[in-house]
Amino acid sequence: MEITYSSCTLGVTAGVADGNVVANVRIYRPGAEDISAETYEFQVPGHFVDGKEAITFATEWAKEWIDEHCV
């Protein structure tokens, strides 16, 4: 899933790692004229039932991260 939030593009996927459902987040922050673009990648830990739950949780987690770090 990919959405735009604030000034960032947020990509969230779910997968399986070590037998557990995990969420992966990529946050892309475009740069201004004098600032280069930045990309952040995270694996969001949790005990998810399925991929849908992982994506929902990780999307909210990423929005909070953006609010804190990209303002």
Secondary structure, DSSP 8 states (H G I E B T S, - for coil): -EEEETTEEEEEEEEEETTEEEEEEEEEE---TTS--EEEEEEE----SSHHHHHHHHHHHHHHHHHHH--
